[in-house]
Amino acid sequence: MASRSASLFHDPGGVFHRIGARGRVGGLNPQRKSYASYASFSDPDGNGWVVQEVTARLSGDVERGDLRFTSEVLDAIDRSTAG
């Protein structure tokens, strides 16, 4: 059986959105912001997976400046509710 290992990482610029390891920093998001830390691993069949940590669920009461979330997540909420 092949050896499998997990990798914990975060994107210091906000929300991870790249393929490959470019822009990744090892370990959890230092502020433990929701949707900002990830684990990647491969299953026995060789499929690659990325799992995102959620420390606080998004809800209707999230406002600009909420310290539980990255600014990128708050921007996405603003864009989805605009107009």
C-alpha positions, 0 to 999 in steps of 0.5 A: 500500500502506498504511503498517504499523508495530509498537508495542512495549509492556509492562504495568507492572502485570504481564500485559497483558490489556486491549483497546486501549492503556489501561495500556500503557507503550512499550518492553520490560519493564524487567526483561525478564521472560518473558511481559511484553513485547509487539509489536502490528501490523496485517497488509496485510489490516488484521487486528490482531496482538499477539505476546508475548515469551517469554524463558524457557519455563515448565517443571515446576521453576518456583517462587514467587519465580522472577525470570524471570517476573512475579508474575501468571504465578507466581500463575497457575501456583499456581492451576493446580496447586492442589488 
